[in-house]
Amino acid sequence: MTVHFEASWCNTGLDPYRDCAATYERYPYDSVPPLDAALFTGAFDWLGGPSGEPSGRAAELADLERAVAALGLALPADFLTYHRDARLSGTLDDVSPTGCWQDLSAPLPSPVEPGAHLVRFFRDQQDCVFWYLYLRPGGEAFVVHSWLDYEYELGPLEDDEEPAEDLADPAAIHWCARSFEEFVHRYWLEGRICAGRVRDGGLTDPRLLAYLAHYARQRPGA
């Protein structure tokens, strides 16, 4: 049975263009700016492409590839290109406005869809939200997010511990990007916007200004 997940984007606010009630908010996916699908070739050309220098994660990635292959699944090429390259692999950490960091998990069985698995690749510093590759038999791969750390929740519990009540609830998992590269691109745009101090007008990159123009058009009186 194929599960259809609710689509939303999870990140912090883009003050004063996009409000956020707390550190993070789930924004309906149809409310965030559309992206140009032609950008996502797997080469990360919009970041200048790979540097050619290895990231130092070769052994970790090889172990993960073997574990995924043993399940009859495969890691997408854009995910491998990003994590194998020294310059690309630091992108998400470098632009995170909330101190998130990259942290790869082993493949974790989906609690809501037999045969599918999750690979965590990014997490909030206080474990408020986690981002995963969602891998389905047949090669489909996309990015989801959840408030749950499935590596912890699916692991052995102490004698006095109980699993999360919503562990097997599909609503705990939200779809957020068609590909890993698309996720990195949107997160990079928003991180650059936050670093550019939107309120002070410190943005000059036309890509960032075009992204914010979407929100400007939604404001009353626009």
C-alpha positions in Angstrom: 0.0 0.0 0.0 1.4 3.4 -1.0 1.0 6.1 1.6 0.2 9.6 0.5 1.9 12.1 2.9 0.7 15.6 3.6 3.0 18.1 1.8 4.5 20.9 3.8 7.8 22.9 4.2 9.3 23.0 7.6 11.6 25.9 8.5 11.8 29.0 10.5 10.3 32.4 9.5 11.5 34.9 7.0 10.7 38.0 8.9 8.9 40.2 7.9 7.8 38.2 4.9 6.8 34.9 6.5 5.8 34.6 10.1 6.7 31.8 12.5 5.0 31.2 15.8 8.0 29.3 17.3 11.4 28.2 16.1 9.8 26.1 13.3 6.5 26.0 11.5 5.0 23.7 8.9 4.0 25.8 6.0 1.5 24.3 3.4 3.6 23.3 0.4 1.4 25.3 -2.0 2.2 28.4 0.0 6.0 28.4 -0.6 7.6 29.8 -3.7 7.7 27.4 -6.7 11.2 26.3 -7.8 12.5 25.8 -11.3 12.7 22.0 -11.8 15.3 22.5 -14.6 17.9 23.4 -12.0 17.9 20.0 -10.4 20.1 17.9 -12.7 21.9 16.2 -9.8 25.1 18.3 -10.6 24.4 21.2 -8.2 25.4 23.6 -10.9 23.6 26.4 -9.0 26.2 26.0 -6.3 29.0 25.9 -8.8 29.1 22.1 -9.0 31.4 19.7 -7.1 34.8 20.9 -6.1 36.4 17.6 -7.0 37.8 17.3 -3.5 36.6 14.3 -1.4 34.6 15.1 1.7 36.1 12.5 4.0 32.8 10.7 4.3 33.7 7.9 1.9 33.7 5.1 4.4 30.4 6.3 6.1 28.7 6.5 2.7 30.0 3.1 1.5 28.6 1.5 4.7 25.3 3.3 4.1 25.2 2.3 0.4 25.8 -1.4 1.3 23.1 -1.3 4.0 20.6 0.3 1.6 21.5 -2.1 -1.2 21.0 -5.1 1.1 17.3 -4.0 1.3 17.0 -3.8 -2.5 17.0 0.0 -2.4 19.5 2.6 -3.6 20.6 6.1 -2.5 19.8 8.7 -5.2 22.8 10.0 -7.2 22.3 13.6 -6.1 22.5 12.5 -2.4 25.8 10.8 -3.1 27.3 13.6 -5.2 26.5 16.1 -2.4 27.9 14.0 0.5 31.0 12.9 -1.4 32.2 16.4 -2.3 34.1 18.5 0.3 32.6 21.8 -0.6 29.0 20.7 -1.4 28.7 18.6 1.8 29.0 21.6 4.1 26.2 23.6 2.4 23.3 22.7 4.7 25.3 23.2 7.9 26.8 26.5 6.7 23.4 28.1 5.9 21.3 26.8 8.7 19.6 29.7 10.5 18.7 27.5 13.5 21.9 25.5 14.0 20.9 22.3 12.3 23.5 19.8 11.4 24.0 16.8 9.0 23.8 13.4 10.7 23.3 10.3 8.7 21.4 7.3 10.1 21.3 3.7 8.9 18.3 2.9 6.8 15.3 2.7 9.1 12.1 0.8 8.2 9.2 3.1 7.5 6.6 2.6 10.4 3.8 3.4 8.0 4.6 1.6 4.7 6.0 -1.9 4.3 9.2 -2.1 2.2 10.0 1.6 2.4 12.9 3.0 4.5 14.0 6.3 5.9 17.6 7.7 6.0 18.0 10.6 8.3 20.4 13.2 6.9 19.7 16.5 8.8 18.5 17.4 12.2 17.8 20.3 14.4 20.3 20.9 17.2 17.6 20.5 19.8 15.9 17.6 18.0 12.8 19.7 17.2 12.6 18.4 13.6 14.4 15.7 11.5 14.7 15.4 7.7 14.9 12.1 5.9 15.3 10.5 2.5 12.3 8.4 2.0 13.2 5.4 -0.2 10.6 3.1 -1.8 11.1 -0.2 -3.6 11.3 0.6 -7.3 13.7 3.5 -6.9 11.4 6.3 -5.8 13.2 8.7 -3.4 12.1 12.0 -2.0 12.6 14.1 1.2 10.3 14.1 4.2 10.4 15.7 7.7 9.0 14.7 11.0 9.1 15.8 14.7 10.1 12.2 15.4 13.6 10.8 15.5 12.8 7.4 14.0 16.3 6.0 14.7 15.5 6.5 18.4 11.9 5.6 18.3 12.4 2.4 16.3 15.4 1.3 18.4 15.3 -0.7 21.7 13.5 1.0 24.5 14.4 1.0 28.2 12.2 -1.1 30.5 10.2 2.0 31.6 9.9 3.6 28.2 7.0 3.6 25.8 7.2 4.2 22.0 5.8 7.5 20.7 2.0 7.3 20.4 2.1 8.6 16.8 4.9 6.3 15.6 2.7 4.5 13.1 0.7 7.6 12.2 1.4 8.7 8.6 0.5 12.3 9.7 3.8 12.4 11.6 5.7 12.3 8.3 5.4 15.2 5.8 6.6 15.3 2.2 8.7 18.4 1.5 10.8 17.9 -1.7 10.8 15.9 -4.9 14.5 15.3 -4.7 17.5 15.8 -2.3 18.9 18.5 -4.5 15.6 20.4 -4.5 15.5 20.2 -0.7 19.1 21.6 -0.5 18.2 24.4 -2.9 15.2 25.7 -1.0 16.9 25.3 2.3 20.0 27.2 0.9 17.8 30.0 -0.4 16.1 30.5 2.9 19.3 30.2 4.9 20.9 32.8 2.7 17.9 35.1 3.1 18.1 34.8 6.9 21.8 35.5 6.9 21.2 38.5 4.7 19.2 40.2 7.4 16.0 40.7 5.5 14.7 43.4 7.8 17.8 45.5 7.1 17.5 45.1 3.4 20.9 43.4 3.1 20.0 41.2 0.1 21.3 41.7 -3.4 21.3 38.2 -4.9 18.5 38.2 -7.5 17.7 34.6 -6.6 16.9 35.5 -3.1 14.9 38.6 -4.0 12.9 36.6 -6.5 12.1 34.1 -3.8 10.9 36.8 -1.4 8.9 38.4 -4.2 6.5 35.5 -4.0 5.7 36.4 -0.4 5.5 40.1 -1.2 2.8 39.4 -3.7 0.7 37.6 -1.1 0.7 40.5 1.3 -2.5 42.5 1.6 -2.6 45.4 -0.8 0.1 43.9 -3.0 
